């Protein structure tokens, strides 16, 4: 796939424009997110991804379009599992409901920039060393085993503060309360960092850790850096709204870990077959390619969609029959999403009163 430089710049420019529009439309007036609002934004971002994929189909052909859709669905589905940890981070930092969308937005922009660098390094490694596919495959299968253990254990996701965040706390003075949406504030003649900045960094760095399994997974579906980057970008951009939309539904997806484990194992096997087909290791078949069958993108897409559909339906059916299963699954912390406009307004009033009290304190000590 020959992607000219101008298309890279145009794509990145388009993504930046969408993010800025989202920031202006949603975050120019911080507020609690309603289910209806989150639904509209999720559908909007999914529609953007679908239109982008159809554009690839029109200009580059069905093969590359299939690779994009397979990568996008895989990245998005892996992100759903990561939302458990995002919920715990938000709760750990006690982020006010009206500011959670901004935290996710900035944190995910940080993650997208770092993922871009990670993708560039991964693409360079794959082009130079075909045996890297074996490493990716081993890591994916290892991750799949851990997901099965997690699903079988039924324990809550554990989250530990990244060391970089801990270092920031030690080096910079951090206030003990949020100061509206400000990341820094001047108190008693001294500049302080607020928990808002800390939680943004925590979200971004935590997502980068998740990328250690999602990036190798998508490289198992396509080796085109442009498709890898855009699939990640669309998945991340829609992740914020999905965080609010799924809310309590996260607890009901009790078999999601098993489904993702199957998908990662499938992609891991696909990577091994591809590595054998491109073999350059001298101790295997004399360094010559091994004629093994390769898994086509159509089959990959069918397997990914099928596994996700089966695990989702099975989870919802099981929880409907035995509601207690949801209580023992995932995090016990709820996402602060409003189910009506009245509920959103009540949440807004509560958080704005706290912000107003903090603002008075800031004026007295600035």
Secondary structure as UniProt FT lines:
FT   HELIX           5..27
FT   HELIX           35..60
FT   HELIX           62..92
FT   TURN            93..94
FT   HELIX           97..99
FT   HELIX           100..128
FT   TURN            130..131
FT   HELIX           132..153
FT   HELIX           163..171
FT   TURN            180..181
FT   STRAND          184..187
FT   TURN            188..189
FT   STRAND          190..193
FT   HELIX           195..219
FT   TURN            220..221
FT   HELIX           225..237
FT   HELIX           239..246
FT   TURN            247..248
FT   HELIX           249..252
FT   TURN            254..255
FT   HELIX           256..277
FT   TURN            282..283
FT   HELIX           285..287
FT   HELIX           297..321
FT   HELIX           324..327
FT   HELIX           341..365
//
